[in-house]
Amino acid sequence: MRRALALLLPLIFLNCYQVERNCADFRTGIFEFSYTIDGIEKTGTFTRTEKYNIDYFDSKIDSASIRWINDCEFIQKELHPKNMKEQKDIHFKIISTTADSYTFEYKLAVKDPYKKQRVEKGTAKKIE
């Protein structure tokens, strides 16, 4: 009986733990992120306002509109898509925050019925 209680007690406390999410701190600002292309790690930046997201990466500028669902989730839509893939909206969700960065996951906003839903994760650091 003691062993069962000793095993259950830590589980009770672990279930009460919640990840810190101060998402409102990251709604707007200038952010930096790392990404990998062909095995080479690169760094990009983006500026986010209440309605727009402007990416600067690989000597390119890309812009998208943003529609906030709540403080921690938004839908991003490319303003000038170049192909069918870029026409698809992307759902972003902030899953945890620290003092100057946040971890997020993103996926297509509308699931393709013939493909497995792919969820990617990343981290962005607020620089301004």
C-alpha positions as CSV (number, residue, x, y, z in Angstrom):
1,M,0.0,0.0,0.0
2,R,2.8,2.4,0.9
3,R,4.5,1.8,-2.5
4,A,1.3,2.5,-4.4
5,L,0.9,5.7,-2.4
6,A,4.5,6.7,-3.0
7,L,4.0,6.2,-6.8
8,L,0.7,8.1,-6.9
9,L,1.8,11.1,-4.9
10,P,4.3,12.5,-7.5
11,L,1.8,11.9,-10.3
12,I,-0.8,14.1,-8.5
13,F,1.7,17.0,-8.3
14,L,2.8,16.6,-11.9
15,N,-0.7,16.9,-13.1
16,C,-1.1,20.3,-11.4
17,Y,1.9,21.8,-13.3
18,Q,1.0,24.2,-16.1
19,V,3.4,25.7,-18.6
20,E,3.8,29.4,-18.4
21,R,2.3,31.3,-21.3
22,N,2.4,35.1,-21.3
23,C,1.3,35.2,-24.9
24,A,0.2,38.9,-24.9
25,D,3.9,39.9,-24.5
26,F,4.6,38.4,-27.9
27,R,1.7,39.7,-30.0
28,T,3.8,42.5,-31.5
29,G,7.5,43.2,-31.9
30,I,10.7,42.2,-33.8
31,F,11.7,38.6,-33.4
32,E,14.6,36.3,-34.5
33,F,14.4,32.6,-35.4
34,S,16.7,29.9,-36.7
35,Y,15.9,27.5,-39.5
36,T,17.7,24.9,-41.5
37,I,17.8,24.5,-45.3
38,D,19.8,21.8,-47.0
39,G,21.6,21.1,-43.7
40,I,22.7,24.7,-43.2
41,E,21.4,26.6,-40.2
42,K,20.4,30.1,-40.9
43,T,18.9,33.0,-38.9
44,G,15.9,35.1,-40.0
45,T,13.9,37.9,-38.4
46,F,10.3,39.0,-38.6
47,T,8.3,42.0,-37.5
48,R,4.8,41.4,-36.2
49,T,2.1,44.0,-35.8
50,E,-1.5,43.4,-34.7
51,K,-2.5,42.7,-38.3
52,Y,0.6,41.8,-40.2
53,N,3.7,39.6,-40.1
54,I,6.8,40.6,-42.3
55,D,9.5,38.0,-42.6
56,Y,13.1,38.7,-43.6
57,F,15.1,35.6,-44.6
58,D,17.5,34.6,-47.3
59,S,17.7,38.1,-48.6
60,K,13.9,38.0,-49.2
61,I,10.9,39.8,-47.7
62,D,7.6,38.0,-47.3
63,S,4.5,39.5,-45.8
64,A,1.3,37.9,-44.4
65,S,-1.9,39.1,-42.7
66,I,-2.7,37.8,-39.2
67,R,-6.0,37.1,-37.6
68,W,-5.8,36.5,-33.9
69,I,-8.1,33.7,-32.5
70,N,-7.0,34.4,-28.9
71,D,-3.9,35.7,-27.1
72,C,-2.0,32.5,-28.0
73,E,-3.2,31.5,-31.4
74,F,-3.5,33.1,-34.8
75,I,-4.1,32.3,-38.5
76,Q,-1.5,33.6,-41.0
77,K,-2.4,34.2,-44.7
78,E,0.2,35.1,-47.3
79,L,-0.6,38.5,-48.9
80,H,1.0,37.8,-52.3
81,P,1.1,34.0,-52.8
82,K,3.3,32.7,-55.6
83,N,1.8,29.2,-55.8
84,M,-1.0,27.0,-54.5
85,K,0.9,25.9,-51.5
86,E,1.4,29.5,-50.3
87,Q,-2.3,30.1,-50.6
88,K,-3.1,27.8,-47.7
89,D,-3.5,29.5,-44.3
90,I,-1.3,28.5,-41.4
91,H,-2.4,28.1,-37.8
92,F,0.2,29.1,-35.2
93,K,-0.1,28.3,-31.5
94,I,2.2,29.6,-28.8
95,I,2.8,26.7,-26.4
96,S,5.2,28.2,-23.9
97,T,7.0,31.4,-23.1
98,T,10.0,32.7,-21.3
99,A,11.1,36.2,-20.5
100,D,12.3,36.9,-24.0
101,S,11.3,34.0,-26.2
102,Y,8.4,31.7,-27.0
103,T,8.0,28.2,-28.4
104,F,5.3,27.6,-31.0
105,E,3.8,25.0,-33.2
106,Y,2.3,25.5,-36.6
107,K,0.3,23.5,-39.1
108,L,-2.1,24.1,-42.0
109,A,-5.3,25.7,-40.8
110,V,-7.4,23.4,-42.9
111,K,-6.4,19.8,-43.0
112,D,-6.0,18.1,-46.4
113,P,-8.2,15.0,-46.2
114,Y,-5.7,13.0,-48.2
115,K,-2.6,13.8,-46.3
116,K,-1.4,13.3,-42.7
117,Q,-1.5,16.5,-40.7
118,R,2.1,17.7,-40.2
119,V,2.8,19.8,-37.1
120,E,6.1,21.7,-36.9
121,K,7.7,23.4,-33.8
122,G,10.0,26.4,-33.5
123,T,11.3,29.0,-31.1
124,A,11.3,32.8,-31.7
125,K,13.3,35.3,-29.6
126,K,12.0,38.8,-29.1
127,I,14.8,41.3,-29.9
128,E,12.7,44.5,-29.7
